[in-house]
């Protein structure tokens, strides 16, 4: 029985709908939904359940009770099964193995979606055209072609896009422009520094030349004064 969890095998098929289960008692509980056997009414809302345990689990949503806490982080959950699924994020456990390839997954729902790659099954049809898709998320993306919806907005300008990949490509243009502008600013700053340094050197050279010229003029004046001074012979 436990092996079915890993293989994804669900031999117990509901005769009223397309759902299937790994255990017969789970199928029996499910069948009550179709036969009107939901006898347990929630006192907080209008939902009903086939057994008291499921009702108690549901009531935790209204009370905010989360008795199942993760031992790896501080998150807590209303159901043990939800905690088990969450724990696989930390343990990287992937118990659901694909029977067609070597890939495995942390949740059976993800395995089901993956299996459609092998079977070619396409359950989701576009309401605007006759195309079918294997995943609901792909259908939603496709529908934007018809509706013109553009939910992805650039946070640097007012442009919007239908696809996330288009937004990523657009953001790269901003990054390139920013890098170019930063490089140009840096180059201009360096050129300015070079000009400033050249001007400083020129000023120092002029000051030195003026100083040398002044000293030469002073010596010439001194020589002239000495030459023109009368000599007392007596």
C-alpha angles and dihedrals in degrees: 000000000000091000090064089068090062097041095043090232114160109179097168107086124189112235092209100052141005096269121118133188141203094228132047095223090056089053090051092053090047093050090062088069089066096039094050094249095141098124101155112087123196112235091211100050140005097268120121131198138201096231138029094238093060090047092053090049090051093050089061087070090061094043095043092235116160107174097164110081127186114243091210099052140005097267120119133192142203094230133046092223090057090051090050091053091047093049090061088069088066099036096039087224113167107183097165108088124194112235092209100052142006096269121116132190141205095230133040091225090060090049090053092052090048093050090063088069088066098038096042088226114164113188101163117081126192113242091212099050139010097263122125128206135197096223133041092224090057090050091052091051091048093049090064088071088066100036098040090226115165109186097165112085127185112239091210099052139008098265120123131195139201094221132046091223089059090053091050091052090047092051089054089062089056090049093050091048091048092048091049092048091048091049092048090050091049092049092049090049091052092048089050090051091051092051091047091050092048091050091049091051091048091052091050090050092050091049091050091049092048090049093050091047091051092050091049092050091050092052091049091051090048091051091048092050092050091047095049096047111110117241118230106220097182 
